[in-house]
Each structure stands twice: as C-alpha cells, then as structure tokens.
Amino acid sequence: MFSSVSHVLLERDMTALLLTTNGGLEDVVEAEFRDHANDADLAYGSIETELFGLDGRIQIETEEPPERVVPVARRMRSIHHVLRYVHTFEFDRGTPSDSIYEAVYNQQFDELDQSDSFRVTSNRYGDHDFTSIDVQTWAGQAVVDRYGLDVDLEDYETDVRVDVFEDRCLVGIQYTRDSLSKRHPRVFSPKVSLKTNVAFAMLHLAHVDAHAPDMLLDPFCGAGTIPIEAADIHSDLAIYGSDWWETGIEGARDNAEAAELDDRITFEQVDAREMSDHYGENAADLVVTNPPYGAELGQSLDFHQFYREILDQLEGVLGPEGRIVMLVDKRGIFNGAVADTPAFEIRHVRIVTVGGLYPGLFVLQKREGH
Ligand SMILES: C[S@@+](CC[C@H](N)C(=O)[O-])C[C@H]1O[C@@H](n2cnc3c(N)ncnc32)[C@H](O)[C@@H]1O
C-alpha cells in the first residue's frame, strides 16, 4: 500500500504539489495539469497518480518554485484542493505527540512568517491510538510556540496541513480554502447535484475538441451543473438542459444567471421519456448527463426498463456518430440495458467515487447505421 513513499521524500529545492480530486479521475487531472503546465511553460518532473495507494490524490514534483506552480494549479477545473508538502518523516509510535510537535516546530514556513493567524487541518489514514484532532492540537501548539500566531479556525490566513498515513507524517500548506469545484455561485443547490469538477471530467471524456459537436444536451440536468460547466468552457456549443422537475429547472436558470451564462443555455421542463418528441430526431450530437440514482427513484423501479427507455429516446435524439457520456449508479443493470440496445456500443467505462457512491462513468457511441 505504501509503495510510493519514496515519492514524498522531498528533494531539496523541489516543490511537491498535491492535487485532490474524486477517486477515478486521476488521469483527467494529470492530463489537465500537463495542458496548463505546457501553456504556462512550466517545467515539471514526475507525476504520481497512486500516492500511498489512495485514490483521488495526484502528486507533482517540479523544480519550479511554489509561486509559479500554485497559480497554475489553481486554474484547474478537475480538482478540489491544492496542497504542498514540505516535510515528511516517520513518527515514533511511542511518542507521536512529541514527534509531530518537534517536526512542525522545526519547520520553516515562509507563509506563516507573513500571517497573523493560522489553523491546522489533518487527514489520518491507518490504525492509531490518537485522532486527527490530536494531531491538529500538537501541530497547532508547535506553530503557536514558534511563530506566536493566533489560531483562527474560521478566518485563518494560512492553513497548515499535517496528514498521517500509517507511520508516516506529511507536513505542508493547503492553498485552497473552499474546493475549487465551487467555482460558480450557486443560488440553487439540491443534494443530488454534481460537483463541477466531475462535470468537467465528463466533458473531458466527451472529447469535445476532437469531435466538434454542435449541440449538447443534458436531459436530467437538475440544478444545471453540466450545462453551466459546458457553457463556461465551450463558447461555440449550443447547450440545452432539461428535467421534469419544475423547481429544478427554475433553479438551473437562476444558477446560470448567477454564473452570467444564462444567454448560452436553454433550460426546459421535459420528461426524458418524451425527449425525442420534444427535441426532434437527430437534434443533438452529444449527451452528457447523470440520470437519477436508485435512492431517488426507489428500489422498486425496473431500472433495466428505465435505462432501455432512455437509450431508445437517445437513439432518436442523437444524430449519426452521436455520443453519450453518462454517470450511472446501477452499473450492472445499465450494462445489460446497453447490451439490449443495438444502437449503442460502450467505448469506455470507469468507476468514480461520488458522494460515497461508486457510479460508472460510461462513454457510449452510436453505431453506424443507427
Ligand atoms: C442525479 S440528478 C441530476 C443532478 C444534476 N446533474 C445536477 O448537478 O444538479 C437526476 C435528475 O433527474 C431528474 N429526473 C428523474 N426522472 C426524470 C425524467 N423522467 N425526466 C427528466 N428528468 C428526470 C430528477 O428530477 C433529477 O434532477
């Protein structure tokens, strides 16, 4: 599990940036970072996507200073947080409080020299006879003693991060306060809404630049996360979002207006089981969507039948070579429904961690002749 530990033994003068995302999207983060780094003419060394065998973490080692690399990472859409580990060590299991206190006390943080307040956050993985709150207390005391700063859990200037992975402790700085996925102001935010970074990843897997679709549709748009993300990235796409839920559609319109993207998206109240009548044959080239999860529809629903119905509707709505990127809760049943639908073939599937669930992210392609 800890085969990658050598990657966090930081070399002098190297910046080790840690980017966090949903499990299953690490390659999307890597590809996006490479794009941004190339655009910014940023040199980077290794990119580790299986840090500690845990998912959702990507470590980038670069000779560039944090002042150059952190702003590039902050522009990324596929991630939640940006951190930089500055020190890693094996702590003494007999006296973890002393080990962690001393390591933090002896660490020079330029960010803390320039701050009036701080807080410590800690993620802990493995079996320990202490909690992450203990780690925060020990490390926090070290910062108070060395830098003389005030702890402020809400209005802090610097977030010191002290993570524990089994016997190893990593000390660093977290640069992002809120998740970068909170990029659009949300006036309407139901529980079922996707995070924007997952919407970005779905659009990434749609390969919009390569396929150049004219019209994108999300027929289960809820609060409009996917259409709003698409409108923000792809300026020449016609974008439609629909849902059978009136409050959802009104909220999606409000969200689009708050993001100043309302003139780019058409939101309509439509039952997805009638979408081909509503939109017409061959109306769209690309569908990016996440239909309701099992918990929303109730376990008694015949999901095979539901997915078949939706795929039949999409066969009508999508033109030749149309593509679907869909996040689906019931992967096995969906596989069966696709197998029973001659119009589509599965081009790609992966599992993503979303809010404690493990839905499948499917890319389907319309077969020739359909
Ligand atoms: C998982 S949510 C989608 C969340 C959305 N991506 C967001 O970020 O807000 C599924 C949506 O499907 C909608 N829905 C369920 N059955 C539907 C149907 N037959 N036609 C259209 N929408 C439907 C629900 O109202 C819900 O908003």
The ligand as an SDF file (V2000), in Angstrom:
LIG
                    3D

 27 29  0  0  0  0  0  0  0  0999 V2000
  -28.8320   12.8570  -10.2470 C   0  0  0  0  0  0  0  0  0  0  0  0
  -29.9240   14.1390  -10.5970 S   0  0  0  0  0  0  0  0  0  0  0  0
  -29.0280   15.1370  -11.7150 C   0  0  0  0  0  0  0  0  0  0  0  0
  -28.2430   16.1700  -10.9930 C   0  0  0  0  0  0  0  0  0  0  0  0
  -27.6510   17.2240  -11.9010 C   0  0  0  0  0  0  0  0  0  0  0  0
  -26.5840   16.6900  -12.7220 N   0  0  0  0  0  0  0  0  0  0  0  0
  -27.1280   18.3890  -11.0510 C   0  0  0  0  0  0  0  0  0  0  0  0
  -25.9220   18.5930  -10.9960 O   0  0  0  0  0  0  0  0  0  0  0  0
  -27.9340   19.0550  -10.3920 O   0  0  0  0  0  0  0  0  0  0  0  0
  -31.1180   13.3910  -11.6050 C   0  0  0  0  0  0  0  0  0  0  0  0
  -32.2020   14.3360  -12.1040 C   0  0  0  0  0  0  0  0  0  0  0  0
  -33.0740   13.5870  -12.9510 O   0  0  0  0  0  0  0  0  0  0  0  0
  -34.3610   14.1490  -12.8430 C   0  0  0  0  0  0  0  0  0  0  0  0
  -35.3480   13.1730  -13.3920 N   0  0  0  0  0  0  0  0  0  0  0  0
  -35.7730   11.9910  -12.8590 C   0  0  0  0  0  0  0  0  0  0  0  0
  -36.6130   11.3770  -13.7100 N   0  0  0  0  0  0  0  0  0  0  0  0
  -36.7320   12.1790  -14.8030 C   0  0  0  0  0  0  0  0  0  0  0  0
  -37.4350   12.0820  -16.0390 C   0  0  0  0  0  0  0  0  0  0  0  0
  -38.2270   11.0530  -16.3140 N   0  0  0  0  0  0  0  0  0  0  0  0
  -37.2780   13.0790  -16.9320 N   0  0  0  0  0  0  0  0  0  0  0  0
  -36.4700   14.1430  -16.6660 C   0  0  0  0  0  0  0  0  0  0  0  0
  -35.8090   14.2930  -15.5240 N   0  0  0  0  0  0  0  0  0  0  0  0
  -35.9160   13.3220  -14.6020 C   0  0  0  0  0  0  0  0  0  0  0  0
  -34.5090   14.4860  -11.3830 C   0  0  0  0  0  0  0  0  0  0  0  0
  -35.5090   15.4820  -11.2170 O   0  0  0  0  0  0  0  0  0  0  0  0
  -33.0940   14.9500  -11.0320 C   0  0  0  0  0  0  0  0  0  0  0  0
  -32.9910   16.3600  -11.1130 O   0  0  0  0  0  0  0  0  0  0  0  0
  1  2  1  0
  2  3  1  0
  2 10  1  0
  3  4  1  0
  4  5  1  0
  5  6  1  0
  5  7  1  0
  7  8  2  0
  7  9  1  0
 10 11  1  0
 11 12  1  0
 11 26  1  0
 12 13  1  0
 13 14  1  0
 13 24  1  0
 14 15  1  0
 14 23  1  0
 15 16  2  0
 16 17  1  0
 17 18  1  0
 17 23  2  0
 18 19  1  0
 18 20  2  0
 20 21  1  0
 21 22  2  0
 22 23  1  0
 24 25  1  0
 24 26  1  0
 26 27  1  0
M  CHG  2   2   1   9  -1
M  END
$$$$
